[in-house]
Structure formats: C-alpha cells, structure tokens
Amino acid sequence: MDEKELNIPALFGKNVQKYRKMAGLTQAEFSKRLEISQKHLSIIETGSQFASANLIAKIATELNVPPAALFGDDLNQAYFDNLYARIASHMENKMNWLYNQLAKN
C-alpha cells in the first residue's frame, strides 16, 4: 500500500476505540449496547473488518459523536484547530477595529 493511502478500516477502528474509552465503556459494555458480539467489536477496532453503514450510524449515536468524527485523523484535527485559531484571531482584530472606530465617534 502506498504511504499516502489511508487505511479507512484501521482509522475508523482506532477512532471507535478512542471514543469508546472516552465514554468510559469497556468492549463488553459497548458491544452489548450495539447488539453485536465483543469479538465483532474487537475486529472492528483493530481495523480487521469494516462496519456496515447501519452499524456506523449506531456507533456514532451510542458514542454521541457525528459519524464524520469516526473517520477523522489527528492531521485533520490539527488543521481545524489551526483554522479556528486563525478565524478567532481575525474576528478579534475586526472587533478591536470596530471598537476603536466607535470610540472615535
């Protein structure tokens, strides 16, 4: 596999595991909520098998995250964090400019 290719099942599985742990759920607890076996959840989390669209929706619902979060990676998060910081800085500059304009009047 080319280095630039993204292993979607592995990325998805890693994120399911991350959000499951953040929710304080064991594999046994979470698999019961999903109505699948713990082994099925385990092979999804390791990226050995990919989940169906219905199961993806159920996982997202149970973890209370948007489905897109299950496909995000750290690089995407860093990009959006940087974008948010730039937007916030821009808005702060605009607000300061506006405040100064109003103070002059």
N, C-alpha and C positions, 0 to 999 in steps of 0.2 A: 504494500500500500504506500502510495506517495505520502511524504511527510505533511503535505498541505491538505490532504483529505481528512475530513472529520469523521471520526468513528461515532456515529449518531447513537447506536445502542449503548456504547460504553459511556458516552457523555450523559445520556438520559438516565442510565442506571446510577451513575455517580451522583447525579442531582436528586434522584428519588431517595437514595440513601442519606444524602446530606439533609434534605428537608424532613425526612422521617426522623432522623436523630434530633434535629432542631425541635421537632414536635414532641420529643421525649418518648417516642414509640419504639418498641422492640420489633424485630421482624415478625415475631409470633403475633403480637397485638395488631400490627398493621395489616398483615396478611388476612387476619380474621375480619377486619373491617372491610377489606377489599373482596372478601369471599373467594380467596384463592389460597392455595397451599403455601406454606412457608418456603418450600423448595422452589416453587414458581417465582415467588418474590425474590428469592436469593439469586436465581439465574437472571432475572431482570436487572437486579442491582449490579451484578458483575458484568453486564453487557453481553452475556452469552446468548440471550434471547431478547427479542424486542416485544413490547406490549402492543396489544391491539388498540385501535382508536378508542373503543369504549373503555378499555382499562386505563388508558392515558387520562381520559376525562374523569374517571372515578378517582384515580390517584390525585389529580390536581384538586378535585373537590375535597377529598378527605384531608389533604395537606393544607387546604385553604391557600393555594397559590395559583396564579394564572398558568395555564398549560405551557405558555412560552417560557416560563421560568425553569421548567424541566428540561429545556433544550439550550439554556444559556450556558456560557462558559465564563471563566474569570476574565478573559480578554474583553468580552462584551461588557461585563460589569465595569471594568476599568474605563472603557470607552464612555459608557453612560455616566459614570461618576465624574469624569473629566468634563463632559458636555454640560452636566448640571452645574458644575462649579463655574464654568465659563458663562453660562446663562445667568447665574446668580450674580456674578461679578458685573456683567453688563447691565443688569437691572439695577444694581446698587449705584453704578455710575450714572445711569439715567435719572434715578430718583434724587441723587445728590445735585445733579444739574438742575432739575426741576425745582428742588428746594431753594437753590441759590437764585434762580430766576424769580421765584415768588418773593424771596426775601428782598430783592432789589426794588420791587414794586411797593 
